[in-house]
Amino acid sequence: MKKEFVQFRCSIYEKKLLKIKAKKSGLSISEYCRRAAFNDRIIERLSEEQITTYKMLAKYQNNFKLIGNMFRKRNPKLADEVTQLASEIRQHLLSFRK
């Protein structure tokens, strides 16, 4: 249970920045500062636009993989390029999670 009270001074700009960052991560200002002080992981929550983009990229990655499989026997060079594109999209999707 948290009973101790700690204060620190900061400028108005710093306080506004702390509020914005805490809100983006879904935390209170005190929890955000506590995690920052102890080098805990602070994860920014995804906005609706970012979630939509993530879903769209996942769909594109799957479609390109299917296209690559479809052209594998007929045009191996095209299939390799499409598969390469699908793997690049997958790398972007994996970096989205971090």
HUJO-V792832 format. One record per residue. N is the residue number from 1. RES is the residue in one letter. SS is DSSP state (~ for helix, > for strand, _ for the rest). Layout:
n->[N | N]
res->[RES | RES]
ss->[SS | SS]
This chain:
n->[1 | 2 | 3 | 4 | 5 | 6 | 7 | 8 | 9 | 10 | 11 | 12 | 13 | 14 | 15 | 16 | 17 | 18 | 19 | 20 | 21 | 22 | 23 | 24 | 25 | 26 | 27 | 28 | 29 | 30 | 31 | 32 | 33 | 34 | 35 | 36 | 37 | 38 | 39 | 40 | 41 | 42 | 43 | 44 | 45 | 46 | 47 | 48 | 49 | 50 | 51 | 52 | 53 | 54 | 55 | 56 | 57 | 58 | 59 | 60 | 61 | 62 | 63 | 64 | 65 | 66 | 67 | 68 | 69 | 70 | 71 | 72 | 73 | 74 | 75 | 76 | 77 | 78 | 79 | 80 | 81 | 82 | 83 | 84 | 85 | 86 | 87 | 88 | 89 | 90 | 91 | 92 | 93 | 94 | 95 | 96 | 97 | 98]
res->[M | K | K | E | F | V | Q | F | R | C | S | I | Y | E | K | K | L | L | K | I | K | A | K | K | S | G | L | S | I | S | E | Y | C | R | R | A | A | F | N | D | R | I | I | E | R | L | S | E | E | Q | I | T | T | Y | K | M | L | A | K | Y | Q | N | N | F | K | L | I | G | N | M | F | R | K | R | N | P | K | L | A | D | E | V | T | Q | L | A | S | E | I | R | Q | H | L | L | S | F | R | K]
ss->[_ | _ | _ | _ | _ | _ | _ | _ | _ | _ | _ | ~ | ~ | ~ | ~ | ~ | ~ | ~ | ~ | ~ | ~ | ~ | ~ | ~ | ~ | _ | _ | _ | ~ | ~ | ~ | ~ | ~ | ~ | ~ | ~ | ~ | _ | _ | _ | _ | _ | _ | _ | _ | _ | _ | ~ | ~ | ~ | ~ | ~ | ~ | ~ | ~ | ~ | ~ | ~ | ~ | ~ | ~ | ~ | ~ | ~ | ~ | ~ | ~ | ~ | ~ | ~ | _ | _ | _ | _ | _ | ~ | ~ | ~ | ~ | ~ | ~ | ~ | ~ | ~ | ~ | ~ | ~ | ~ | ~ | ~ | ~ | ~ | ~ | ~ | ~ | ~ | ~ | _]
